[in-house]
Amino acid sequence: MRPEIAVLDIQGQYRVYTEFYRADAAEKTIILINGSLATTASFAQTVRNLHPQFNVVLYDQPYSGKSRAHNRNDHLLTKETEGRILLELIDHFAADHLMSFSWGGACTLLALASKPRRIRKAVVSSFSPVINEPMRDYLERGSHYLRTCDRQQMGKLVNDTIGKHLPSLFKRFNHRHVSSLAEHEYAQMHFHIHQVLDHDLGRALRAAQAIDIPVLFMNGEWDEYTTAHDARQFSRHVRHSHFRPIRSAGHFLDMEHKAACRDTREVLLEFLGPQPRETRSAYHFVNGQHAQAI
């Protein structure tokens, strides 16, 4: 399953690396939106859950992954800018659906508030409108490690908190990824954290009241950082809200174990369908996949 790779020019300002997994029989296209500082590698399992029922698009933010080398990275990006980039990608790929993970939910809600004409459904996973005490502790400690560029402690923090339910192999990949990021990526993540701590998510939530398509909020039953209970507060902001907890799963959902992967896949296909089910195994991790993001 080889993607079509392209680096797209976004309004002459940013260059964005994309992977397009085409499925000849698919009628719909879905774009997957990374969490903070995650890369296309973090969605390897999700691609297998959705392809070939859908064409699937992955991309790296301008400051990270395979986009990083194509950009100057001399300023920080707001979630509003990330939302505008997403709108450009929706038009370019003629996308019908969106699916975000973790912090990617903020720019996804902002993009959906603009009512892109082709988008019919969206999934927002592992995201919450509430900064509860476990999340606040994680963000405050992370802010310190990012500001001081303490890479080893930052990698350990991610694995000890939001990544606590990941298999040990994924934790090793995750630590290697987080501890090897460039300084400007740490600065970007630090900026994101302070947007959250300064309650700047309120802008995204107010904008979300304009969303008029069905949005599924999907959270892990064991996720104490973006809880399924807290996610239900999105019903105050998004009129066509749907909620599904994934049993015995933490923040990283389909990466954590076979049952969570199967249940995540079934929830996605049920919500985004109707689509014919494939018969091959639903659980097959790609070598090198790692769990990234806040």
URHU-V118071 format. One record per pair of residues at least 12 apart in sequence whose C-alpha atoms are under 6 Angstrom apart, sorted by the first residue. I is the first residue (numbers start at 1). J is the second residue. Records with the same first field share a line. If there is no record, write none. Layout:
I->J + J
This chain:
3->19 + 20 + 21
4->19 + 20
5->18 + 19
6->18
15->70
16->62 + 67
17->59 + 60 + 66 + 67
18->58 + 59
19->57 + 58
20->56 + 57
21->55 + 56
22->55
23->52 + 55
26->53 + 54
28->54 + 96
29->54 + 55 + 56 + 95 + 96
30->56 + 95 + 96 + 97 + 98
31->56 + 57 + 98
32->58 + 99 + 100
33->100 + 104
34->101 + 104
35->101 + 102 + 103 + 104 + 293 + 294
36->103 + 293 + 294
37->293
38->292 + 293
39->60 + 65
40->58 + 59
41->289
42->289 + 290 + 291 + 292
45->285
49->265
76->188
79->107
82->107
83->107 + 110 + 111
96->118 + 119 + 120
97->119 + 120 + 121 + 122
98->122
99->122 + 123 + 124
100->124 + 125
101->125 + 126
102->126 + 127 + 294
103->294
105->124
109->208
110->204
112->211
113->207 + 208 + 210 + 211
121->213 + 214 + 215
122->215
123->215 + 216
124->217
125->217 + 218 + 219
126->219 + 226 + 251
127->226
128->226 + 231
134->225
135->225
143->190
146->186 + 190
151->179
152->179
155->175 + 178 + 179
162->251
165->250
166->256
170->290
173->290
174->290 + 291
208->237 + 238
209->237 + 238
214->240
215->241
216->242 + 243
217->243
218->243 + 244 + 245
219->245
220->245 + 246 + 249 + 250 + 251
221->245 + 246 + 247 + 248 + 249
222->248 + 249 + 250
223->250 + 251
228->245
